[in-house]
Amino acid sequence: MSCPTRATVSSLLVVALVLAGLAARRGMAKDEMPSDVSMAPRTATCAVPGEWPYTRDADWVVRMLRRAGFKTHGCTGSAFTIDLGSADLYVWAFTSSRLHAEPGMTTRVVAGVRVHLNRIRATWRAGRRNVWIEAGPATARLPPPRRWRRLVAFSLPR
């Protein structure tokens, strides 16, 4: 019969090894781990090197994409890619105290949200995050809002 103390020690050792692996992968000491890297299970995965896919913001984007009906996505290391059928998009988000839209963007209401957009990008606030989409790797222009409206709708806090 196993001792609860031994199981606890084993669990702590696994956690320490995982954290050390993350720190080594990111080239930093354990005590330098950024605050947005937690021990919580991650939903975001990425085969391409990059820091963003290992953040809480990336996890949030993956959950939002799933709620919006996107079962799969690609990853560039700094954004996820989704397929809209005849077009694709880059999607990313980050926590910020306010939205800083690009100069020259127009404002349009999509799914009840003020969205700032131009020919290739769109951005909006979703709770405490700024969500960005951009015409994807094989798409020259941002598709019309009706094509990505569900991203806006499912990004809203519940």
MARDO-78161 format. One line per field, with one value per residue: residue number from 1; residue in three letters; y, x, z of N, C-alpha, C, CB in turn. Coordinates in nm, 3 decimals, always signed. Each point is the difference from the previous one (the first is absolute). Glycine has a CB too. Example, Ala and Ser with C-alpha at 12.3 -4.5 7.8 and 13.67 -1.06 7.14 Angstrom:
! residues 2
resi = c(1|2)
resn = c(ALA|SER)
n_y = c(-0.569|+0.222)
n_x = c(+1.319|+0.154)
n_z = c(+0.780|-0.197)
ca_y = c(+0.119|+0.119)
ca_x = c(-0.089|+0.082)
ca_z = c(+0.000|+0.006)
c_y = c(+0.120|+0.109)
c_x = c(+0.090|-0.077)
c_z = c(+0.000|+0.073)
cb_y = c(-0.117|-0.063)
cb_x = c(-0.189|+0.118)
cb_z = c(+0.125|-0.215)
//
This chain:
! residues 158
resi = c(1|2|3|4|5|6|7|8|9|10|11|12|13|14|15|16|17|18|19|20|21|22|23|24|25|26|27|28|29|30|31|32|33|34|35|36|37|38|39|40|41|42|43|44|45|46|47|48|49|50|51|52|53|54|55|56|57|58|59|60|61|62|63|64|65|66|67|68|69|70|71|72|73|74|75|76|77|78|79|80|81|82|83|84|85|86|87|88|89|90|91|92|93|94|95|96|97|98|99|100|101|102|103|104|105|106|107|108|109|110|111|112|113|114|115|116|117|118|119|120|121|122|123|124|125|126|127|128|129|130|131|132|133|134|135|136|137|138|139|140|141|142|143|144|145|146|147|148|149|150|151|152|153|154|155|156|157|158)
resn = c(MET|SER|CYS|PRO|THR|ARG|ALA|THR|VAL|SER|SER|LEU|LEU|VAL|VAL|ALA|LEU|VAL|LEU|ALA|GLY|LEU|ALA|ALA|ARG|ARG|GLY|MET|ALA|LYS|ASP|GLU|MET|PRO|SER|ASP|VAL|SER|MET|ALA|PRO|ARG|THR|ALA|THR|CYS|ALA|VAL|PRO|GLY|GLU|TRP|PRO|TYR|THR|ARG|ASP|ALA|ASP|TRP|VAL|VAL|ARG|MET|LEU|ARG|ARG|ALA|GLY|PHE|LYS|THR|HIS|GLY|CYS|THR|GLY|SER|ALA|PHE|THR|ILE|ASP|LEU|GLY|SER|ALA|ASP|LEU|TYR|VAL|TRP|ALA|PHE|THR|SER|SER|ARG|LEU|HIS|ALA|GLU|PRO|GLY|MET|THR|THR|ARG|VAL|VAL|ALA|GLY|VAL|ARG|VAL|HIS|LEU|ASN|ARG|ILE|ARG|ALA|THR|TRP|ARG|ALA|GLY|ARG|ARG|ASN|VAL|TRP|ILE|GLU|ALA|GLY|PRO|ALA|THR|ALA|ARG|LEU|PRO|PRO|PRO|ARG|ARG|TRP|ARG|ARG|LEU|VAL|ALA|PHE|SER|LEU|PRO|ARG)
n_y = c(-0.118|+0.220|+0.106|+0.191|+0.031|-0.134|+0.189|+0.265|-0.079|-0.057|+0.288|+0.146|-0.155|+0.097|+0.302|-0.009|-0.110|+0.229|+0.227|-0.120|-0.008|+0.303|+0.078|-0.153|+0.129|+0.290|-0.060|-0.026|-0.126|-0.180|+0.314|+0.061|-0.148|+0.285|+0.028|-0.187|-0.281|-0.113|-0.260|+0.077|-0.295|+0.185|-0.006|+0.074|-0.279|+0.202|-0.270|+0.326|+0.004|+0.161|+0.095|-0.043|-0.311|+0.087|+0.230|-0.107|+0.091|-0.302|-0.085|+0.219|-0.116|-0.291|+0.106|+0.164|-0.253|-0.167|+0.221|+0.004|-0.341|-0.021|-0.356|+0.171|+0.258|-0.046|+0.067|+0.251|-0.118|+0.211|-0.185|-0.263|-0.016|+0.006|-0.153|+0.279|-0.307|+0.139|+0.063|-0.136|+0.207|+0.016|-0.091|+0.205|+0.057|+0.186|+0.007|+0.306|+0.150|-0.008|-0.165|+0.101|+0.000|-0.024|+0.324|-0.062|-0.159|+0.101|-0.022|-0.265|-0.011|-0.298|-0.096|+0.331|+0.113|+0.324|-0.221|+0.242|-0.118|+0.111|-0.157|-0.201|+0.048|-0.066|+0.132|-0.091|+0.084|-0.333|+0.185|+0.166|-0.055|+0.248|-0.251|+0.070|-0.130|+0.039|-0.072|-0.312|+0.002|+0.066|+0.342|+0.224|+0.063|-0.054|-0.259|+0.251|+0.045|-0.251|-0.145|+0.067|+0.020|-0.241|+0.190|+0.190|-0.229|-0.121|+0.297|+0.022|-0.054|-0.265)
n_x = c(+0.084|+0.155|+0.081|-0.271|+0.318|+0.022|-0.226|+0.147|+0.271|-0.137|-0.128|+0.270|+0.144|-0.214|+0.037|+0.312|-0.023|-0.198|+0.194|+0.251|-0.155|-0.074|+0.297|+0.114|-0.206|+0.102|+0.346|-0.111|+0.168|-0.257|+0.026|-0.095|-0.319|-0.079|-0.176|-0.060|+0.150|-0.288|+0.122|-0.261|+0.030|+0.161|-0.299|+0.299|+0.099|+0.215|+0.131|+0.092|+0.255|-0.239|+0.066|-0.287|-0.015|+0.054|-0.277|-0.213|-0.001|+0.011|-0.235|-0.185|+0.041|-0.092|-0.272|-0.068|+0.032|-0.210|-0.223|+0.029|-0.071|+0.342|-0.039|+0.272|+0.146|+0.231|+0.160|+0.118|+0.109|-0.255|-0.293|-0.145|+0.035|-0.328|-0.006|-0.203|+0.012|+0.183|+0.218|+0.234|-0.068|+0.312|-0.211|+0.219|-0.174|+0.226|-0.167|-0.057|-0.078|-0.125|-0.060|+0.311|-0.266|+0.269|-0.009|-0.295|-0.209|-0.265|-0.098|-0.143|-0.199|+0.173|-0.284|-0.148|+0.310|+0.026|+0.111|+0.239|-0.058|+0.247|-0.070|+0.053|-0.199|-0.283|+0.125|-0.264|+0.098|-0.009|-0.066|+0.207|-0.001|+0.082|-0.200|+0.259|-0.214|+0.266|-0.179|+0.069|+0.253|-0.227|-0.090|+0.134|-0.203|-0.015|-0.178|-0.190|+0.046|-0.135|+0.293|-0.007|-0.344|+0.137|+0.255|-0.208|-0.156|+0.247|+0.135|-0.271|+0.159|-0.187)
n_z = c(+0.000|-0.205|+0.286|-0.084|-0.002|-0.285|-0.126|+0.092|-0.136|-0.279|-0.012|+0.047|-0.238|-0.211|+0.079|-0.042|-0.295|-0.094|+0.095|-0.143|-0.280|+0.012|+0.060|-0.250|-0.200|+0.081|-0.006|+0.347|+0.231|+0.043|+0.035|-0.329|+0.036|-0.174|+0.259|-0.274|+0.150|+0.175|+0.065|-0.220|-0.138|-0.218|-0.128|-0.129|-0.155|-0.128|-0.161|+0.045|+0.229|+0.146|+0.292|-0.127|+0.064|+0.322|+0.025|+0.188|-0.312|-0.092|+0.194|-0.129|-0.294|+0.085|+0.119|-0.261|-0.190|+0.166|-0.014|-0.322|-0.026|+0.048|+0.045|-0.077|+0.102|-0.207|+0.240|-0.186|+0.304|+0.038|-0.027|+0.076|-0.315|+0.051|-0.281|-0.030|-0.180|-0.154|+0.272|+0.158|+0.221|+0.065|+0.248|+0.168|+0.247|+0.115|+0.270|-0.128|+0.271|-0.308|-0.248|-0.076|-0.254|-0.158|+0.024|-0.129|+0.220|-0.171|+0.297|-0.142|+0.262|-0.052|+0.180|+0.080|-0.114|-0.071|-0.253|+0.012|-0.321|-0.139|-0.226|+0.250|+0.265|+0.101|+0.268|+0.160|+0.280|+0.019|+0.312|+0.016|-0.352|-0.177|-0.141|-0.207|-0.212|-0.172|-0.262|+0.128|-0.111|-0.216|+0.071|-0.229|+0.240|+0.314|-0.146|-0.023|+0.316|-0.143|+0.060|+0.322|+0.101|+0.155|+0.083|+0.138|+0.142|+0.154|+0.116|+0.205|+0.282|-0.037)
ca_y = c(+0.118|+0.119|+0.100|+0.130|+0.091|-0.035|+0.048|+0.146|+0.034|-0.032|+0.103|+0.124|-0.018|+0.013|+0.142|+0.069|-0.035|+0.068|+0.142|+0.012|-0.020|+0.123|+0.104|-0.030|+0.019|+0.144|+0.059|+0.083|-0.071|-0.020|+0.119|+0.106|-0.035|+0.109|-0.022|-0.059|-0.143|-0.061|-0.146|-0.047|-0.074|+0.085|-0.048|+0.042|-0.075|+0.056|-0.066|+0.103|+0.075|+0.130|+0.016|+0.028|-0.116|-0.054|+0.099|-0.011|+0.059|-0.103|-0.097|+0.064|+0.000|-0.136|-0.025|+0.082|-0.062|-0.121|+0.043|+0.054|-0.110|-0.037|-0.116|-0.006|+0.126|-0.008|+0.088|+0.059|+0.035|+0.128|+0.007|-0.121|+0.017|-0.075|-0.011|+0.042|-0.057|+0.061|+0.098|-0.037|+0.113|-0.008|+0.044|+0.008|+0.093|+0.026|+0.077|+0.140|+0.087|+0.067|-0.036|+0.093|-0.036|+0.061|+0.123|-0.019|-0.106|+0.046|-0.070|-0.063|-0.087|-0.140|-0.081|+0.090|+0.047|+0.094|-0.063|+0.090|-0.082|+0.056|-0.096|-0.131|-0.034|+0.048|-0.016|+0.037|-0.034|-0.112|+0.003|+0.072|-0.035|+0.050|-0.110|+0.042|-0.096|+0.053|-0.087|-0.108|-0.021|-0.015|+0.095|+0.133|+0.103|-0.047|-0.034|+0.084|-0.035|-0.111|-0.125|-0.021|+0.053|-0.091|+0.022|+0.113|-0.041|-0.097|+0.056|+0.081|-0.068|-0.063)
ca_x = c(-0.084|+0.085|-0.014|-0.043|+0.114|+0.080|-0.075|+0.010|+0.136|+0.010|-0.074|+0.079|+0.117|-0.047|-0.026|+0.129|+0.065|-0.073|+0.037|+0.140|+0.002|-0.050|+0.101|+0.113|-0.047|-0.010|+0.130|-0.001|+0.001|-0.133|-0.049|-0.025|-0.117|-0.096|-0.122|-0.108|+0.023|-0.045|+0.001|-0.130|+0.007|-0.004|-0.078|+0.071|+0.119|+0.062|+0.125|+0.092|+0.052|-0.059|-0.037|-0.142|-0.089|+0.007|-0.057|-0.143|-0.074|-0.011|-0.099|-0.130|-0.035|-0.038|-0.134|-0.093|-0.011|-0.083|-0.139|-0.048|-0.017|+0.124|+0.054|+0.144|+0.066|+0.143|+0.074|+0.121|+0.090|-0.045|-0.144|-0.061|-0.062|-0.124|-0.050|-0.140|-0.050|+0.071|+0.094|+0.053|+0.032|+0.084|-0.077|+0.078|-0.054|+0.088|-0.059|+0.041|-0.094|-0.087|+0.021|+0.073|-0.023|+0.093|-0.049|-0.073|-0.102|-0.137|-0.072|-0.124|-0.056|-0.012|-0.051|-0.021|+0.129|+0.073|+0.117|+0.081|+0.053|+0.052|-0.001|+0.056|-0.011|-0.110|+0.028|-0.108|+0.018|-0.076|+0.038|+0.126|+0.092|-0.013|+0.001|+0.039|-0.001|+0.066|-0.009|+0.095|+0.113|-0.041|-0.109|+0.057|-0.081|-0.085|-0.135|-0.104|-0.032|-0.095|+0.078|+0.069|-0.086|-0.008|+0.118|-0.032|-0.108|+0.047|+0.109|-0.058|-0.009|-0.130)
ca_z = c(+0.000|-0.010|+0.106|-0.056|-0.003|-0.118|-0.116|-0.001|-0.040|-0.143|-0.074|+0.006|-0.086|-0.139|-0.023|-0.006|-0.127|-0.108|+0.005|-0.042|-0.144|-0.062|+0.017|-0.088|-0.138|-0.023|+0.026|+0.121|+0.127|+0.055|+0.070|-0.097|-0.080|-0.007|+0.077|-0.077|-0.015|+0.124|+0.001|-0.046|-0.126|-0.118|-0.113|-0.121|-0.036|-0.119|-0.037|-0.047|+0.115|+0.028|+0.139|+0.017|+0.017|+0.136|+0.091|+0.032|-0.111|-0.104|+0.048|-0.012|-0.142|-0.038|+0.053|-0.079|-0.133|+0.015|+0.020|-0.128|-0.095|-0.069|+0.071|-0.023|-0.035|-0.018|+0.090|-0.060|+0.108|+0.054|-0.023|-0.053|-0.131|-0.014|-0.137|-0.016|-0.125|-0.113|+0.055|+0.130|+0.087|+0.119|+0.117|+0.123|+0.099|+0.113|+0.108|-0.003|+0.071|-0.098|-0.141|-0.084|-0.140|-0.095|-0.063|-0.126|+0.007|+0.015|+0.106|-0.043|+0.103|-0.042|+0.111|+0.113|+0.050|-0.086|-0.060|-0.082|-0.108|-0.125|-0.111|+0.034|+0.143|+0.084|+0.142|+0.090|+0.141|+0.054|+0.141|+0.020|-0.108|-0.136|-0.095|-0.134|-0.110|-0.119|-0.117|+0.022|-0.090|-0.140|-0.022|-0.020|+0.068|+0.108|-0.049|+0.058|+0.138|+0.014|-0.003|+0.129|+0.106|+0.114|+0.085|+0.087|+0.091|+0.099|+0.080|+0.106|+0.130|+0.024)
c_y = c(+0.124|+0.100|+0.134|+0.099|-0.025|+0.050|+0.152|+0.044|-0.027|+0.106|+0.131|-0.009|+0.015|+0.147|+0.077|-0.029|+0.069|+0.147|+0.021|-0.018|+0.122|+0.110|-0.024|+0.024|+0.148|+0.071|+0.089|-0.089|-0.010|+0.126|+0.117|-0.028|+0.117|-0.036|-0.064|-0.147|-0.064|-0.152|-0.057|-0.076|+0.094|-0.063|+0.034|-0.088|+0.059|-0.070|+0.101|+0.076|+0.137|+0.005|+0.011|-0.125|-0.058|+0.098|-0.030|+0.058|-0.101|-0.107|+0.055|-0.001|-0.139|-0.032|+0.077|-0.061|-0.125|+0.036|+0.050|-0.108|-0.041|-0.112|-0.012|+0.140|-0.028|+0.097|+0.050|+0.027|+0.134|+0.022|-0.138|+0.031|-0.086|+0.007|+0.037|-0.060|+0.056|+0.108|-0.053|+0.126|-0.036|+0.053|+0.001|+0.100|+0.022|+0.089|+0.141|+0.085|+0.075|-0.043|+0.111|-0.047|+0.069|+0.128|-0.033|-0.111|+0.064|-0.083|-0.050|-0.087|-0.139|-0.079|+0.086|+0.061|+0.098|-0.065|+0.104|-0.085|+0.083|-0.113|-0.140|-0.045|+0.053|-0.025|+0.048|-0.040|-0.116|-0.012|+0.083|-0.029|+0.079|-0.121|+0.058|-0.115|+0.069|-0.098|-0.103|-0.018|-0.008|+0.097|+0.142|+0.111|-0.063|-0.033|+0.092|-0.047|-0.115|-0.135|-0.030|+0.055|-0.091|+0.008|+0.113|-0.044|-0.093|+0.050|+0.080|-0.076|-0.054|+0.052)
c_x = c(+0.089|-0.034|-0.040|+0.116|+0.086|-0.069|+0.009|+0.138|+0.019|-0.069|+0.077|+0.123|-0.038|-0.024|+0.130|+0.072|-0.067|+0.039|+0.144|+0.012|-0.050|+0.104|+0.118|-0.038|-0.003|+0.130|+0.003|+0.001|-0.142|-0.056|-0.025|-0.123|-0.098|-0.130|-0.111|+0.023|-0.037|+0.008|-0.133|+0.015|-0.019|-0.084|+0.070|+0.122|+0.054|+0.132|+0.105|+0.053|-0.065|-0.044|-0.151|-0.087|-0.001|-0.055|-0.146|-0.085|-0.019|-0.101|-0.142|-0.046|-0.044|-0.141|-0.106|-0.022|-0.089|-0.147|-0.061|-0.012|+0.123|+0.067|+0.152|+0.052|+0.148|+0.068|+0.126|+0.107|-0.037|-0.150|-0.049|-0.058|-0.126|-0.045|-0.148|-0.063|+0.079|+0.098|+0.055|+0.041|+0.107|-0.087|+0.095|-0.066|+0.106|-0.072|+0.057|-0.103|-0.091|+0.038|+0.075|-0.016|+0.104|-0.059|-0.072|-0.103|-0.138|-0.067|-0.132|-0.051|-0.022|-0.041|-0.015|+0.126|+0.061|+0.130|+0.069|+0.064|+0.054|+0.000|+0.048|-0.020|-0.127|+0.039|-0.120|+0.038|-0.091|+0.039|+0.126|+0.104|-0.029|+0.010|+0.032|-0.021|+0.064|-0.020|+0.113|+0.103|-0.038|-0.112|+0.056|-0.073|-0.080|-0.138|-0.104|-0.036|-0.098|+0.072|+0.067|-0.079|-0.003|+0.124|-0.026|-0.103|+0.051|+0.121|-0.053|-0.005|-0.142|-0.062)
c_z = c(+0.000|+0.109|-0.061|-0.010|-0.124|-0.126|-0.011|-0.047|-0.149|-0.084|-0.003|-0.089|-0.147|-0.034|-0.013|-0.132|-0.118|-0.003|-0.044|-0.151|-0.075|+0.009|-0.093|-0.145|-0.035|+0.032|+0.122|+0.123|+0.053|+0.067|-0.093|-0.086|-0.002|+0.070|-0.081|-0.030|+0.133|-0.012|-0.046|-0.132|-0.119|-0.109|-0.130|-0.022|-0.128|-0.026|-0.045|+0.122|+0.012|+0.145|+0.019|+0.020|+0.141|+0.103|+0.028|-0.113|-0.113|+0.040|-0.016|-0.147|-0.044|+0.051|-0.078|-0.138|+0.007|+0.019|-0.130|-0.107|-0.077|+0.080|-0.017|-0.034|-0.022|+0.096|-0.070|+0.105|+0.062|-0.021|-0.042|-0.137|-0.003|-0.145|-0.002|-0.125|-0.117|+0.045|+0.132|+0.076|+0.100|+0.114|+0.120|+0.094|+0.108|+0.100|-0.003|+0.072|-0.095|-0.141|-0.072|-0.145|-0.087|-0.056|-0.131|+0.001|+0.014|+0.110|-0.053|+0.115|-0.059|+0.123|+0.126|+0.058|-0.098|-0.046|-0.088|-0.109|-0.114|-0.104|+0.040|+0.145|+0.063|+0.145|+0.083|+0.142|+0.036|+0.147|+0.017|-0.109|-0.128|-0.091|-0.136|-0.097|-0.119|-0.114|+0.009|-0.109|-0.148|-0.038|-0.008|+0.077|+0.113|-0.057|+0.064|+0.141|+0.017|+0.004|+0.134|+0.119|+0.123|+0.090|+0.099|+0.103|+0.110|+0.080|+0.118|+0.131|+0.020|+0.126)
cb_y = c(-0.124|-0.035|-0.120|-0.039|+0.009|-0.204|-0.196|+0.014|-0.054|-0.245|-0.108|+0.039|-0.153|-0.230|-0.018|-0.014|-0.221|-0.163|+0.033|-0.085|-0.242|-0.065|+0.029|-0.168|-0.209|-0.013|-0.012|+0.182|+0.081|-0.239|-0.077|+0.045|-0.245|+0.073|+0.194|+0.223|+0.031|+0.196|+0.006|+0.194|-0.206|+0.090|+0.025|+0.236|-0.211|+0.222|-0.202|+0.023|-0.121|+0.023|+0.111|+0.200|-0.049|-0.133|+0.171|+0.013|+0.226|+0.043|-0.092|+0.145|+0.188|-0.071|-0.040|+0.207|+0.088|-0.121|+0.059|+0.217|+0.077|+0.235|-0.116|-0.240|+0.136|-0.067|-0.122|+0.102|-0.129|+0.093|+0.245|-0.086|+0.048|+0.050|-0.181|+0.213|-0.027|-0.049|+0.192|-0.223|+0.084|+0.031|-0.094|-0.061|-0.076|-0.023|-0.208|-0.037|+0.023|+0.197|-0.138|+0.056|-0.031|-0.227|+0.133|+0.086|-0.161|+0.072|+0.141|+0.002|+0.199|+0.024|-0.205|-0.132|-0.217|+0.200|-0.231|+0.162|-0.176|+0.175|+0.192|+0.045|+0.001|-0.044|+0.030|-0.027|+0.239|-0.123|-0.225|-0.007|-0.228|+0.231|-0.136|+0.163|-0.118|+0.124|+0.185|-0.108|-0.117|-0.240|-0.153|-0.078|+0.133|+0.139|-0.241|+0.047|+0.233|+0.137|+0.037|+0.010|+0.110|-0.151|-0.082|+0.164|+0.024|-0.179|+0.009|+0.123|+0.150|-0.203)
cb_x = c(-0.185|+0.019|+0.172|-0.226|-0.001|+0.092|-0.156|-0.167|+0.084|+0.009|-0.214|-0.082|+0.102|-0.105|-0.215|+0.017|+0.065|-0.192|-0.162|+0.076|-0.034|-0.234|-0.069|+0.085|-0.137|-0.243|+0.041|-0.124|+0.234|+0.058|+0.123|+0.243|+0.030|+0.103|+0.064|-0.042|+0.186|-0.152|+0.167|-0.113|-0.086|+0.224|-0.210|-0.080|-0.084|-0.111|-0.131|-0.124|+0.217|-0.075|+0.218|+0.038|+0.040|+0.199|+0.161|+0.053|+0.092|+0.239|+0.169|+0.051|+0.163|+0.242|+0.099|+0.075|+0.229|+0.195|+0.054|+0.106|-0.227|+0.030|-0.220|-0.018|-0.168|-0.028|-0.091|-0.142|+0.180|+0.228|+0.014|-0.051|+0.224|-0.066|+0.170|+0.054|-0.229|-0.199|-0.123|+0.080|-0.232|+0.222|-0.219|+0.213|-0.239|+0.204|-0.032|+0.123|+0.167|-0.027|-0.210|+0.169|-0.248|+0.094|+0.188|+0.198|+0.166|-0.012|+0.111|+0.071|-0.112|+0.176|+0.109|-0.196|+0.035|-0.101|-0.109|+0.045|-0.161|+0.145|+0.038|+0.165|+0.247|-0.174|+0.247|-0.173|+0.062|-0.012|-0.104|-0.046|+0.022|+0.100|-0.170|+0.168|-0.211|+0.173|-0.104|-0.175|+0.108|+0.067|-0.163|+0.072|-0.016|+0.129|+0.070|-0.090|+0.043|-0.173|+0.038|+0.217|-0.139|-0.141|+0.150|+0.050|-0.163|-0.085|+0.142|-0.135|+0.180|+0.075)
cb_z = c(+0.122|-0.246|+0.142|+0.095|+0.251|+0.118|+0.021|+0.186|+0.231|+0.054|+0.066|+0.233|+0.172|+0.011|+0.129|+0.250|+0.097|+0.021|+0.186|+0.224|+0.037|+0.057|+0.239|+0.163|+0.016|+0.051|-0.240|-0.121|+0.048|+0.033|+0.199|-0.003|+0.056|-0.216|+0.139|-0.098|-0.174|+0.046|+0.185|+0.115|+0.116|+0.057|+0.132|+0.031|+0.112|+0.040|-0.064|-0.223|-0.025|-0.237|+0.038|-0.137|-0.237|-0.069|-0.086|+0.246|+0.061|-0.069|+0.163|+0.201|-0.042|+0.005|+0.227|+0.126|-0.063|+0.099|+0.238|+0.059|-0.017|-0.096|-0.031|-0.081|+0.133|-0.242|+0.201|-0.177|-0.112|-0.043|-0.067|+0.233|-0.114|+0.240|-0.053|+0.119|+0.099|-0.143|-0.113|-0.090|-0.028|-0.131|-0.094|-0.122|-0.046|-0.146|+0.140|-0.218|+0.182|+0.155|+0.002|+0.186|+0.041|-0.057|+0.104|-0.110|+0.106|-0.245|+0.176|-0.245|+0.116|-0.186|-0.098|+0.048|+0.123|+0.122|+0.005|+0.195|+0.063|+0.123|-0.153|-0.174|+0.012|-0.180|-0.043|-0.184|+0.054|-0.226|+0.038|+0.245|+0.099|+0.057|+0.135|+0.093|+0.085|+0.140|-0.143|+0.126|+0.187|+0.011|+0.120|-0.224|-0.214|+0.171|-0.035|-0.230|+0.052|-0.119|-0.243|-0.123|-0.175|-0.140|-0.186|-0.186|-0.188|-0.149|-0.205|-0.170|+0.096|-0.119)
//
